[in-house]
Amino acid sequence: MRLALFDLDNTLLAGDSDFEWAQFLIEKGVLDKEVYEARNQAFYDQYKAGTLDIHEFLDFQLKPLARHERRQLDAWHAEYMASKVLPMVAPGTAALLARHREHTCMIITATNSFVTRPIADHLGVPHLIATEPEQVRGEFTGRVQGMPAFREGKVSRLDTWLADQGQDWTRVEESWFYSDSLNDLPLLERVHHPVAVDPDDTLRRHADAKGWPILSLRG
């Protein structure tokens, strides 16, 4: 197996789908601006700084899903895709994905699968590992199911996915991971070909020290 892994937010997208989903709900009046906007920004700043408490954030992110029927959430998501996500697709994303068309391609992201599955489908990436919101009879509970796909959780979730395919890491002949974030260092250190994409300052320094390629999809 030759495995091409891609972070989503600020990598394939020139922006953050998680952050923009909350902003979209605020703009729709679904979430109270006074209550949610400052917290949304604070969590985003913590993520970029590498100090995010993922469980505290997921409580903030997933609770609104439990307050509305899935049919309504899906309708909002279609509008969000058109207004927020499609304009964020980085100019170089299609060419990068095409470069790996012969490989097993996967988006691996801490953002929940309700937000990210339609984005992966739009980009034509067949496999997705994302944080999973818990569902009961098709409706969201506001809780997380299993391990979040964050930091070391990405490595663990990938190992589980490989096992489900009857594979393990020793049988991966070649692997790439493209990411912008210091939070992805555990998985970047794991793959054969780590690539920093429009990296944050910490990842850029790390990539320079390690001799990893640095590229931009935004040019």
Beta strands, then each sheet from edge to edge (+ up, - down):
strand 1: 2-6
strand 2: 104-112
strand 3: 127-136
strand 4: 139-145
strand 5: 174-179
strand 6: 193-197
strand 7: 214-215
sheet 1: 4+ 3- 2- 1- 5- 6- 7-
end
